[in-house]
Amino acid sequence: MNIQILGPEHQGKEEFDGGKIKAQKPLGFSGQGAVTVRLGPLFYWAWGQAESEGGIGFHPHQGFEILSY
């Protein structure tokens, strides 16, 4: 088994709600800067943080399983 640790400099980044919410993406979409863009059935993985109240509207896609913790 090969294990590779990707630091923040190799992960994708995105902002929502005018930059109020910042997301870091160990697995992101093409063009977002992540070295790894798909890993088996897992095609998107991100964590976000907000320093002030912000929001993300409804996503137009349906049928995705979303896991939040």
PyMOL Python script that loads the backbone (N, CA, C, O; Angstrom):
from pymol import cmd

cmd.read_pdbstr("""\
ATOM      1  N   MET A   1       0.842  -1.177   0.000  1.00  0.00           N
ATOM      2  CA  MET A   1       0.000   0.000   0.000  1.00  0.00           C
ATOM      3  C   MET A   1       0.883   1.235   0.000  1.00  0.00           C
ATOM      4  O   MET A   1       1.874   1.298   0.728  1.00  0.00           O
ATOM      5  N   ASN A   2       0.530   2.202  -0.804  1.00  0.00           N
ATOM      6  CA  ASN A   2       1.252   3.458  -0.901  1.00  0.00           C
ATOM      7  C   ASN A   2       0.467   4.547  -0.184  1.00  0.00           C
ATOM      8  O   ASN A   2      -0.711   4.748  -0.480  1.00  0.00           O
ATOM      9  N   ILE A   3       1.081   5.241   0.734  1.00  0.00           N
ATOM     10  CA  ILE A   3       0.423   6.341   1.442  1.00  0.00           C
ATOM     11  C   ILE A   3       1.128   7.633   1.074  1.00  0.00           C
ATOM     12  O   ILE A   3       2.351   7.744   1.161  1.00  0.00           O
ATOM     13  N   GLN A   4       0.335   8.597   0.665  1.00  0.00           N
ATOM     14  CA  GLN A   4       0.891   9.893   0.293  1.00  0.00           C
ATOM     15  C   GLN A   4       0.162  10.974   1.093  1.00  0.00           C
ATOM     16  O   GLN A   4      -1.068  11.017   1.109  1.00  0.00           O
ATOM     17  N   ILE A   5       0.903  11.821   1.737  1.00  0.00           N
ATOM     18  CA  ILE A   5       0.322  12.921   2.510  1.00  0.00           C
ATOM     19  C   ILE A   5       0.451  14.196   1.685  1.00  0.00           C
ATOM     20  O   ILE A   5       1.552  14.597   1.306  1.00  0.00           O
ATOM     21  N   LEU A   6      -0.681  14.822   1.416  1.00  0.00           N
ATOM     22  CA  LEU A   6      -0.705  16.055   0.625  1.00  0.00           C
ATOM     23  C   LEU A   6      -0.950  17.245   1.545  1.00  0.00           C
ATOM     24  O   LEU A   6      -2.027  17.380   2.125  1.00  0.00           O
ATOM     25  N   GLY A   7       0.038  18.091   1.671  1.00  0.00           N
ATOM     26  CA  GLY A   7      -0.101  19.283   2.493  1.00  0.00           C
ATOM     27  C   GLY A   7      -1.019  20.310   1.849  1.00  0.00           C
ATOM     28  O   GLY A   7      -1.424  20.142   0.699  1.00  0.00           O
ATOM     29  N   PRO A   8      -1.349  21.364   2.570  1.00  0.00           N
ATOM     30  CA  PRO A   8      -2.261  22.391   2.064  1.00  0.00           C
ATOM     31  C   PRO A   8      -1.837  22.996   0.719  1.00  0.00           C
ATOM     32  O   PRO A   8      -2.686  23.412  -0.069  1.00  0.00           O
ATOM     33  N   GLU A   9      -0.542  23.044   0.461  1.00  0.00           N
ATOM     34  CA  GLU A   9      -0.076  23.629  -0.802  1.00  0.00           C
ATOM     35  C   GLU A   9      -0.448  22.774  -2.011  1.00  0.00           C
ATOM     36  O   GLU A   9      -0.383  23.248  -3.145  1.00  0.00           O
ATOM     37  N   HIS A  10      -0.838  21.517  -1.782  1.00  0.00           N
ATOM     38  CA  HIS A  10      -1.229  20.608  -2.863  1.00  0.00           C
ATOM     39  C   HIS A  10      -2.739  20.367  -2.888  1.00  0.00           C
ATOM     40  O   HIS A  10      -3.220  19.519  -3.640  1.00  0.00           O
ATOM     41  N   GLN A  11      -3.477  21.102  -2.077  1.00  0.00           N
ATOM     42  CA  GLN A  11      -4.921  20.927  -1.992  1.00  0.00           C
ATOM     43  C   GLN A  11      -5.623  22.107  -2.653  1.00  0.00           C
ATOM     44  O   GLN A  11      -5.089  23.215  -2.707  1.00  0.00           O
ATOM     45  N   GLY A  12      -6.823  21.852  -3.153  1.00  0.00           N
ATOM     46  CA  GLY A  12      -7.615  22.902  -3.790  1.00  0.00           C
ATOM     47  C   GLY A  12      -8.175  23.870  -2.759  1.00  0.00           C
ATOM     48  O   GLY A  12      -8.254  23.562  -1.570  1.00  0.00           O
ATOM     49  N   LYS A  13      -8.554  25.024  -3.233  1.00  0.00           N
ATOM     50  CA  LYS A  13      -9.140  26.040  -2.358  1.00  0.00           C
ATOM     51  C   LYS A  13     -10.323  26.689  -3.065  1.00  0.00           C
ATOM     52  O   LYS A  13     -10.338  26.805  -4.291  1.00  0.00           O
ATOM     53  N   GLU A  14     -11.306  27.106  -2.287  1.00  0.00           N
ATOM     54  CA  GLU A  14     -12.485  27.770  -2.836  1.00  0.00           C
ATOM     55  C   GLU A  14     -13.080  28.667  -1.765  1.00  0.00           C
ATOM     56  O   GLU A  14     -12.896  28.426  -0.571  1.00  0.00           O
ATOM     57  N   GLU A  15     -13.790  29.697  -2.189  1.00  0.00           N
ATOM     58  CA  GLU A  15     -14.462  30.598  -1.257  1.00  0.00           C
ATOM     59  C   GLU A  15     -15.927  30.722  -1.644  1.00  0.00           C
ATOM     60  O   GLU A  15     -16.285  30.654  -2.820  1.00  0.00           O
ATOM     61  N   PHE A  16     -16.773  30.905  -0.625  1.00  0.00           N
ATOM     62  CA  PHE A  16     -18.203  31.065  -0.824  1.00  0.00           C
ATOM     63  C   PHE A  16     -18.669  32.334  -0.121  1.00  0.00           C
ATOM     64  O   PHE A  16     -17.992  32.854   0.766  1.00  0.00           O
ATOM     65  N   ASP A  17     -19.809  32.811  -0.524  1.00  0.00           N
ATOM     66  CA  ASP A  17     -20.460  33.976   0.092  1.00  0.00           C
ATOM     67  C   ASP A  17     -19.496  35.153   0.213  1.00  0.00           C
ATOM     68  O   ASP A  17     -19.312  35.726   1.287  1.00  0.00           O
ATOM     69  N   GLY A  18     -18.890  35.493  -0.917  1.00  0.00           N
ATOM     70  CA  GLY A  18     -17.997  36.650  -0.951  1.00  0.00           C
ATOM     71  C   GLY A  18     -16.739  36.493  -0.119  1.00  0.00           C
ATOM     72  O   GLY A  18     -16.167  37.490   0.322  1.00  0.00           O
ATOM     73  N   GLY A  19     -16.295  35.263   0.107  1.00  0.00           N
ATOM     74  CA  GLY A  19     -15.080  35.022   0.878  1.00  0.00           C
ATOM     75  C   GLY A  19     -15.311  34.800   2.359  1.00  0.00           C
ATOM     76  O   GLY A  19     -14.354  34.586   3.102  1.00  0.00           O
ATOM     77  N   LYS A  20     -16.587  34.849   2.817  1.00  0.00           N
ATOM     78  CA  LYS A  20     -16.873  34.614   4.238  1.00  0.00           C
ATOM     79  C   LYS A  20     -16.594  33.167   4.629  1.00  0.00           C
ATOM     80  O   LYS A  20     -16.189  32.893   5.759  1.00  0.00           O
ATOM     81  N   ILE A  21     -16.808  32.242   3.698  1.00  0.00           N
ATOM     82  CA  ILE A  21     -16.582  30.828   3.943  1.00  0.00           C
ATOM     83  C   ILE A  21     -15.429  30.386   3.053  1.00  0.00           C
ATOM     84  O   ILE A  21     -15.476  30.569   1.836  1.00  0.00           O
ATOM     85  N   LYS A  22     -14.415  29.818   3.642  1.00  0.00           N
ATOM     86  CA  LYS A  22     -13.254  29.348   2.888  1.00  0.00           C
ATOM     87  C   LYS A  22     -13.205  27.830   2.995  1.00  0.00           C
ATOM     88  O   LYS A  22     -13.337  27.268   4.082  1.00  0.00           O
ATOM     89  N   ALA A  23     -13.015  27.175   1.859  1.00  0.00           N
ATOM     90  CA  ALA A  23     -12.969  25.714   1.825  1.00  0.00           C
ATOM     91  C   ALA A  23     -11.607  25.256   1.338  1.00  0.00           C
ATOM     92  O   ALA A  23     -11.029  25.835   0.418  1.00  0.00           O
ATOM     93  N   GLN A  24     -11.113  24.221   1.964  1.00  0.00           N
ATOM     94  CA  GLN A  24      -9.875  23.574   1.540  1.00  0.00           C
ATOM     95  C   GLN A  24     -10.255  22.181   1.080  1.00  0.00           C
ATOM     96  O   GLN A  24     -11.027  21.494   1.749  1.00  0.00           O
ATOM     97  N   LYS A  25      -9.716  21.751  -0.067  1.00  0.00           N
ATOM     98  CA  LYS A  25     -10.167  20.525  -0.700  1.00  0.00           C
ATOM     99  C   LYS A  25      -9.039  19.540  -0.955  1.00  0.00           C
ATOM    100  O   LYS A  25      -8.326  19.663  -1.951  1.00  0.00           O
ATOM    101  N   PRO A  26      -8.864  18.559  -0.064  1.00  0.00           N
ATOM    102  CA  PRO A  26      -7.897  17.503  -0.350  1.00  0.00           C
ATOM    103  C   PRO A  26      -8.246  16.772  -1.647  1.00  0.00           C
ATOM    104  O   PRO A  26      -7.352  16.355  -2.383  1.00  0.00           O
ATOM    105  N   LEU A  27      -9.543  16.616  -1.930  1.00  0.00           N
ATOM    106  CA  LEU A  27     -10.030  16.093  -3.212  1.00  0.00           C
ATOM    107  C   LEU A  27     -10.958  17.156  -3.782  1.00  0.00           C
ATOM    108  O   LEU A  27     -12.036  17.398  -3.240  1.00  0.00           O
ATOM    109  N   GLY A  28     -10.553  17.778  -4.850  1.00  0.00           N
ATOM    110  CA  GLY A  28     -11.377  18.813  -5.449  1.00  0.00           C
ATOM    111  C   GLY A  28     -11.682  18.497  -6.888  1.00  0.00           C
ATOM    112  O   GLY A  28     -11.407  17.398  -7.372  1.00  0.00           O
ATOM    113  N   PHE A  29     -12.247  19.457  -7.562  1.00  0.00           N
ATOM    114  CA  PHE A  29     -12.550  19.317  -8.975  1.00  0.00           C
ATOM    115  C   PHE A  29     -11.381  19.851  -9.803  1.00  0.00           C
ATOM    116  O   PHE A  29     -10.560  20.618  -9.298  1.00  0.00           O
ATOM    117  N   SER A  30     -11.305  19.457 -11.045  1.00  0.00           N
ATOM    118  CA  SER A  30     -10.275  19.967 -11.956  1.00  0.00           C
ATOM    119  C   SER A  30     -10.269  21.482 -11.944  1.00  0.00           C
ATOM    120  O   SER A  30     -11.324  22.114 -11.888  1.00  0.00           O
ATOM    121  N   GLY A  31      -9.084  22.063 -11.998  1.00  0.00           N
ATOM    122  CA  GLY A  31      -8.963  23.512 -12.058  1.00  0.00           C
ATOM    123  C   GLY A  31      -9.009  24.214 -10.716  1.00  0.00           C
ATOM    124  O   GLY A  31      -8.910  25.440 -10.669  1.00  0.00           O
ATOM    125  N   GLN A  32      -9.157  23.478  -9.620  1.00  0.00           N
ATOM    126  CA  GLN A  32      -9.202  24.114  -8.302  1.00  0.00           C
ATOM    127  C   GLN A  32      -7.890  23.980  -7.541  1.00  0.00           C
ATOM    128  O   GLN A  32      -7.786  24.426  -6.398  1.00  0.00           O
ATOM    129  N   GLY A  33      -6.893  23.371  -8.164  1.00  0.00           N
ATOM    130  CA  GLY A  33      -5.571  23.319  -7.560  1.00  0.00           C
ATOM    131  C   GLY A  33      -5.247  22.067  -6.776  1.00  0.00           C
ATOM    132  O   GLY A  33      -4.122  21.931  -6.296  1.00  0.00           O
ATOM    133  N   ALA A  34      -6.190  21.142  -6.624  1.00  0.00           N
ATOM    134  CA  ALA A  34      -5.901  19.918  -5.871  1.00  0.00           C
ATOM    135  C   ALA A  34      -5.103  18.952  -6.742  1.00  0.00           C
ATOM    136  O   ALA A  34      -5.416  18.770  -7.918  1.00  0.00           O
ATOM    137  N   VAL A  35      -4.086  18.340  -6.173  1.00  0.00           N
ATOM    138  CA  VAL A  35      -3.286  17.353  -6.887  1.00  0.00           C
ATOM    139  C   VAL A  35      -4.134  16.118  -7.192  1.00  0.00           C
ATOM    140  O   VAL A  35      -4.045  15.559  -8.285  1.00  0.00           O
ATOM    141  N   THR A  36      -4.950  15.694  -6.234  1.00  0.00           N
ATOM    142  CA  THR A  36      -5.822  14.532  -6.403  1.00  0.00           C
ATOM    143  C   THR A  36      -7.236  15.017  -6.663  1.00  0.00           C
ATOM    144  O   THR A  36      -7.795  15.751  -5.849  1.00  0.00           O
ATOM    145  N   VAL A  37      -7.828  14.616  -7.792  1.00  0.00           N
ATOM    146  CA  VAL A  37      -9.177  15.071  -8.114  1.00  0.00           C
ATOM    147  C   VAL A  37     -10.222  13.960  -8.023  1.00  0.00           C
ATOM    148  O   VAL A  37     -11.414  14.240  -8.156  1.00  0.00           O
ATOM    149  N   ARG A  38      -9.826  12.747  -7.807  1.00  0.00           N
ATOM    150  CA  ARG A  38     -10.775  11.655  -7.608  1.00  0.00           C
ATOM    151  C   ARG A  38     -10.043  10.492  -6.947  1.00  0.00           C
ATOM    152  O   ARG A  38      -8.883  10.215  -7.253  1.00  0.00           O
ATOM    153  N   LEU A  39     -10.735   9.825  -6.047  1.00  0.00           N
ATOM    154  CA  LEU A  39     -10.162   8.681  -5.353  1.00  0.00           C
ATOM    155  C   LEU A  39     -11.255   7.620  -5.241  1.00  0.00           C
ATOM    156  O   LEU A  39     -12.062   7.653  -4.313  1.00  0.00           O
ATOM    157  N   GLY A  40     -11.279   6.684  -6.183  1.00  0.00           N
ATOM    158  CA  GLY A  40     -12.341   5.679  -6.225  1.00  0.00           C
ATOM    159  C   GLY A  40     -13.691   6.362  -6.388  1.00  0.00           C
ATOM    160  O   GLY A  40     -13.824   7.268  -7.210  1.00  0.00           O
ATOM    161  N   PRO A  41     -14.696   5.943  -5.619  1.00  0.00           N
ATOM    162  CA  PRO A  41     -16.017   6.560  -5.739  1.00  0.00           C
ATOM    163  C   PRO A  41     -16.091   7.940  -5.075  1.00  0.00           C
ATOM    164  O   PRO A  41     -17.054   8.677  -5.287  1.00  0.00           O
ATOM    165  N   LEU A  42     -15.088   8.289  -4.280  1.00  0.00           N
ATOM    166  CA  LEU A  42     -15.078   9.586  -3.608  1.00  0.00           C
ATOM    167  C   LEU A  42     -14.503  10.623  -4.564  1.00  0.00           C
ATOM    168  O   LEU A  42     -13.310  10.592  -4.866  1.00  0.00           O
ATOM    169  N   PHE A  43     -15.333  11.534  -5.039  1.00  0.00           N
ATOM    170  CA  PHE A  43     -14.855  12.495  -6.025  1.00  0.00           C
ATOM    171  C   PHE A  43     -14.786  13.912  -5.488  1.00  0.00           C
ATOM    172  O   PHE A  43     -14.338  14.812  -6.199  1.00  0.00           O
ATOM    173  N   TYR A  44     -15.213  14.135  -4.263  1.00  0.00           N
ATOM    174  CA  TYR A  44     -15.151  15.483  -3.702  1.00  0.00           C
ATOM    175  C   TYR A  44     -15.045  15.353  -2.189  1.00  0.00           C
ATOM    176  O   TYR A  44     -15.816  14.626  -1.562  1.00  0.00           O
ATOM    177  N   TRP A  45     -14.104  16.049  -1.625  1.00  0.00           N
ATOM    178  CA  TRP A  45     -13.946  16.065  -0.170  1.00  0.00           C
ATOM    179  C   TRP A  45     -13.397  17.425   0.182  1.00  0.00           C
ATOM    180  O   TRP A  45     -12.368  17.842  -0.350  1.00  0.00           O
ATOM    181  N   ALA A  46     -14.076  18.119   1.074  1.00  0.00           N
ATOM    182  CA  ALA A  46     -13.632  19.463   1.443  1.00  0.00           C
ATOM    183  C   ALA A  46     -13.996  19.730   2.899  1.00  0.00           C
ATOM    184  O   ALA A  46     -14.904  19.112   3.454  1.00  0.00           O
ATOM    185  N   TRP A  47     -13.287  20.639   3.487  1.00  0.00           N
ATOM    186  CA  TRP A  47     -13.669  21.143   4.792  1.00  0.00           C
ATOM    187  C   TRP A  47     -13.677  22.661   4.692  1.00  0.00           C
ATOM    188  O   TRP A  47     -12.897  23.253   3.945  1.00  0.00           O
ATOM    189  N   GLY A  48     -14.557  23.271   5.444  1.00  0.00           N
ATOM    190  CA  GLY A  48     -14.677  24.718   5.369  1.00  0.00           C
ATOM    191  C   GLY A  48     -14.693  25.349   6.744  1.00  0.00           C
ATOM    192  O   GLY A  48     -14.943  24.689   7.753  1.00  0.00           O
ATOM    193  N   GLN A  49     -14.424  26.616   6.759  1.00  0.00           N
ATOM    194  CA  GLN A  49     -14.484  27.377   8.005  1.00  0.00           C
ATOM    195  C   GLN A  49     -14.938  28.789   7.694  1.00  0.00           C
ATOM    196  O   GLN A  49     -14.722  29.300   6.595  1.00  0.00           O
ATOM    197  N   ALA A  50     -15.565  29.407   8.670  1.00  0.00           N
ATOM    198  CA  ALA A  50     -16.041  30.778   8.518  1.00  0.00           C
ATOM    199  C   ALA A  50     -15.691  31.559   9.772  1.00  0.00           C
ATOM    200  O   ALA A  50     -15.916  31.093  10.889  1.00  0.00           O
ATOM    201  N   GLU A  51     -15.141  32.744   9.581  1.00  0.00           N
ATOM    202  CA  GLU A  51     -14.826  33.592  10.728  1.00  0.00           C
ATOM    203  C   GLU A  51     -16.001  34.471  11.115  1.00  0.00           C
ATOM    204  O   GLU A  51     -16.030  35.039  12.207  1.00  0.00           O
ATOM    205  N   SER A  52     -16.979  34.581  10.208  1.00  0.00           N
ATOM    206  CA  SER A  52     -18.214  35.300  10.505  1.00  0.00           C
ATOM    207  C   SER A  52     -19.358  34.524   9.858  1.00  0.00           C
ATOM    208  O   SER A  52     -19.129  33.578   9.104  1.00  0.00           O
ATOM    209  N   GLU A  53     -20.587  34.930  10.157  1.00  0.00           N
ATOM    210  CA  GLU A  53     -21.737  34.214   9.618  1.00  0.00           C
ATOM    211  C   GLU A  53     -21.773  34.318   8.096  1.00  0.00           C
ATOM    212  O   GLU A  53     -21.600  35.400   7.535  1.00  0.00           O
ATOM    213  N   GLY A  54     -21.996  33.199   7.444  1.00  0.00           N
ATOM    214  CA  GLY A  54     -22.073  33.148   5.990  1.00  0.00           C
ATOM    215  C   GLY A  54     -23.028  32.047   5.589  1.00  0.00           C
ATOM    216  O   GLY A  54     -23.486  31.275   6.432  1.00  0.00           O
ATOM    217  N   GLY A  55     -23.325  31.973   4.328  1.00  0.00           N
ATOM    218  CA  GLY A  55     -24.263  30.947   3.893  1.00  0.00           C
ATOM    219  C   GLY A  55     -23.950  30.456   2.494  1.00  0.00           C
ATOM    220  O   GLY A  55     -23.316  31.142   1.692  1.00  0.00           O
ATOM    221  N   ILE A  56     -24.416  29.246   2.228  1.00  0.00           N
ATOM    222  CA  ILE A  56     -24.309  28.648   0.909  1.00  0.00           C
ATOM    223  C   ILE A  56     -25.716  28.233   0.520  1.00  0.00           C
ATOM    224  O   ILE A  56     -26.370  27.494   1.256  1.00  0.00           O
ATOM    225  N   GLY A  57     -26.186  28.695  -0.618  1.00  0.00           N
ATOM    226  CA  GLY A  57     -27.546  28.383  -1.058  1.00  0.00           C
ATOM    227  C   GLY A  57     -27.704  26.928  -1.461  1.00  0.00           C
ATOM    228  O   GLY A  57     -26.756  26.144  -1.412  1.00  0.00           O
ATOM    229  N   PHE A  58     -28.926  26.581  -1.863  1.00  0.00           N
ATOM    230  CA  PHE A  58     -29.209  25.222  -2.320  1.00  0.00           C
ATOM    231  C   PHE A  58     -28.408  24.898  -3.560  1.00  0.00           C
ATOM    232  O   PHE A  58     -28.243  25.743  -4.440  1.00  0.00           O
ATOM    233  N   HIS A  59     -27.916  23.690  -3.629  1.00  0.00           N
ATOM    234  CA  HIS A  59     -27.126  23.246  -4.770  1.00  0.00           C
ATOM    235  C   HIS A  59     -28.076  22.696  -5.828  1.00  0.00           C
ATOM    236  O   HIS A  59     -29.022  21.990  -5.479  1.00  0.00           O
ATOM    237  N   PRO A  60     -27.858  22.992  -7.103  1.00  0.00           N
ATOM    238  CA  PRO A  60     -28.786  22.529  -8.136  1.00  0.00           C
ATOM    239  C   PRO A  60     -28.761  21.021  -8.387  1.00  0.00           C
ATOM    240  O   PRO A  60     -29.725  20.480  -8.929  1.00  0.00           O
ATOM    241  N   HIS A  61     -27.690  20.333  -8.010  1.00  0.00           N
ATOM    242  CA  HIS A  61     -27.647  18.887  -8.209  1.00  0.00           C
ATOM    243  C   HIS A  61     -28.403  18.183  -7.102  1.00  0.00           C
ATOM    244  O   HIS A  61     -28.457  18.663  -5.969  1.00  0.00           O
ATOM    245  N   GLN A  62     -28.987  17.043  -7.435  1.00  0.00           N
ATOM    246  CA  GLN A  62     -29.711  16.256  -6.446  1.00  0.00           C
ATOM    247  C   GLN A  62     -29.189  14.829  -6.469  1.00  0.00           C
ATOM    248  O   GLN A  62     -28.584  14.402  -7.453  1.00  0.00           O
ATOM    249  N   GLY A  63     -29.417  14.095  -5.400  1.00  0.00           N
ATOM    250  CA  GLY A  63     -29.046  12.697  -5.351  1.00  0.00           C
ATOM    251  C   GLY A  63     -27.645  12.434  -4.820  1.00  0.00           C
ATOM    252  O   GLY A  63     -27.160  11.306  -4.908  1.00  0.00           O
ATOM    253  N   PHE A  64     -26.989  13.442  -4.274  1.00  0.00           N
ATOM    254  CA  PHE A  64     -25.659  13.249  -3.708  1.00  0.00           C
ATOM    255  C   PHE A  64     -25.803  12.949  -2.219  1.00  0.00           C
ATOM    256  O   PHE A  64     -26.693  13.485  -1.558  1.00  0.00           O
ATOM    257  N   GLU A  65     -24.953  12.117  -1.706  1.00  0.00           N
ATOM    258  CA  GLU A  65     -24.910  11.873  -0.267  1.00  0.00           C
ATOM    259  C   GLU A  65     -23.952  12.886   0.344  1.00  0.00           C
ATOM    260  O   GLU A  65     -22.786  12.951  -0.044  1.00  0.00           O
ATOM    261  N   ILE A  66     -24.430  13.665   1.284  1.00  0.00           N
ATOM    262  CA  ILE A  66     -23.616  14.700   1.902  1.00  0.00           C
ATOM    263  C   ILE A  66     -23.368  14.309   3.355  1.00  0.00           C
ATOM    264  O   ILE A  66     -24.299  13.978   4.089  1.00  0.00           O
ATOM    265  N   LEU A  67     -22.115  14.350   3.755  1.00  0.00           N
ATOM    266  CA  LEU A  67     -21.731  14.011   5.098  1.00  0.00           C
ATOM    267  C   LEU A  67     -21.113  15.248   5.737  1.00  0.00           C
ATOM    268  O   LEU A  67     -20.148  15.808   5.216  1.00  0.00           O
ATOM    269  N   SER A  68     -21.663  15.666   6.848  1.00  0.00           N
ATOM    270  CA  SER A  68     -21.116  16.799   7.592  1.00  0.00           C
ATOM    271  C   SER A  68     -20.803  16.342   9.011  1.00  0.00           C
ATOM    272  O   SER A  68     -21.504  15.507   9.581  1.00  0.00           O
ATOM    273  N   TYR A  69     -19.744  16.902   9.563  1.00  0.00           N
ATOM    274  CA  TYR A  69     -19.442  16.578  10.950  1.00  0.00           C
ATOM    275  C   TYR A  69     -18.945  17.808  11.657  1.00  0.00           C
ATOM    276  O   TYR A  69     -18.632  17.751  12.846  1.00  0.00           O
TER     277      TYR A  69
END
""", "prot")
cmd.dss("prot")
cmd.show_as("cartoon", "prot")
cmd.util.cbc("prot")
cmd.orient("prot")
